[in-house]
Amino acid sequence: MHISVIGCGHVGLVTGACLAAAGHEVTCTDIDRERIARLNAGDVPIFEPHLDEILASSRRAGRIFYTVDAGEAIRAGDAIFICVGTPPKESGEADLSAVEHVVRQIAEEARSPKLVVEKSTVPAGTGLQLQRALTTYSRGNKNSFSVASNPEFFREGTAVEDFFHPDRIVVGVEDESAAADLREIYRPIVERRFHCPLHKGACPPGGNAQFLVTTINSAELIKHASNSFLAVKISYANVIADLCEQLGANVEEVTYAMGLDPRIGRQFLRAGLGFGGSGFPKDVQAFIQLAASVGVDFDILKATERVNGQRINAFLDKVRKALWVIKGKQVAVLGLAFKAKTDDIRSAPALEVVKYLLDEGAIVHASDPEAISGTKALFPKVTYYDDPYEALKGADAALVFTELDIFRILNWERAKSLMARGLIIDGRNLYSPQKMRELGLEYYSFGRQ
């Protein structure tokens, strides 16, 4: 079965690359001609660990191809994965115009039966609209179309590993043939019958992924419900952090003990700057709007969004109290992306803080090896360094925004000798308050004394 992927953003490239590495032939297309040209030249336009390796090996094996001709990709594919963006409108609803455009292309260009797979994150009910649109725009075309929902659950920074070693693969279908086709597509992943590019020799032991077949509406809801629940946990941990600061407790002790309860779990209970990126903020907004459209008031998610929106101000309060006067101060920003191991700066907390610092007249030096190129166009007045120690030279304060390993293992004794003032404001609770103070550093974090 030949697979075509429409949309060469993060989701599309990871999907196409991993399916090719699992043994399928894949054709990828995108309206961005420059992006396709870069891919054909062997250049990967986004940063994701291991992605460049598997794209290169799949191309050498003749299993992945790139074209700007969407019609060519559509005609080549037995299964077509839609991986285009669904950005939020001003109302918070998902903008499905790109999805609708692709569906129209599929209906007009197809010359044989197609399995059309939603990989983009879309609200419940979209699959049924896709089926209707395929019928409408096919203009008498006798080809049959099956529609399926196959939400992605991989995380930026670990997307390749998440694809090859998932905890579940969800497919929403309305007919058994679509389920059978998707089961065949994912058989190498489910049965681990592929050469894993991440591990030398055998992969670490672990259970096989569950292959779950649901209705299309359920599959579409599962993605939003999962991301939104994780967002709730993050905001819950941040409110606990605020309580700990007021009551003299330690948020890490509290959340660690909470997480030992298997009904709760430890993941996503880290206090700090909250969630950013292209996923959680968009999905929370879209889920709130979807619920409202059918008369359900999702108050829990509204509170989650409100708490998350307050984290930047909470961080800036710490900056203002510690620095007092910001104008003329030199500030080192450690981390620009919304999280570690990615170059994605969408909804990144660091960018809001950088804008504030520049508006207040601060001198900003920043370090983030993967995200510098994307940030330069937004903030040309910032001085950028690959080496964090260079960014720290002469700094009155260091602000920590991501959990990159180069920041996690910084030699703060050395950093202190380079800084004008040993002030650290840690937005990710990376360091031990006791150890930082033993080094003679002024240290502030979230929910810890």
Buried (B, 14 or more C-beta within 10 A) or exposed (E): EBBBBBBBBBBBBBBBBBBBBBBBBBBBBBBBEEBBEBBEEEEBBBBBBBBBBBBBBBBEEEBBBBBBEBBBBBBBBBBBBBBBBBEBEEEBBBBBEBBBBBBBBBBEBBEEEBBBBBBBBBBBBBBBBBBEBBEEBBEEBEEEBBBBBBBBBBBBBBBBBBBBBBEEBBBBBBEEEBBEBBBEBBBBBBEBEBEBBBEEEEBEEEEEBEBEBBBBBBBBBBBBBBBBBBBBBBBBBBBBBBEBBEEEBBBBEBBEEBBEEEEBEBEBBBBBBBBBBBBBBBBBBBBBBBBBEEEEEBEBBBBBBEBBEBBBEBBBEBBEEBBEEBEEBBBBBBBBBBBBBBBBBBBBBBBBBBEBBBEBEBBBBBBBBBBBEBBEEEBEEBBBBEEBBBBBBEBBBBBBBBBBEBBEEBEBEEBBEBBEBBBBBBBBBBBEBEEBEEBEBEBBBBBBE
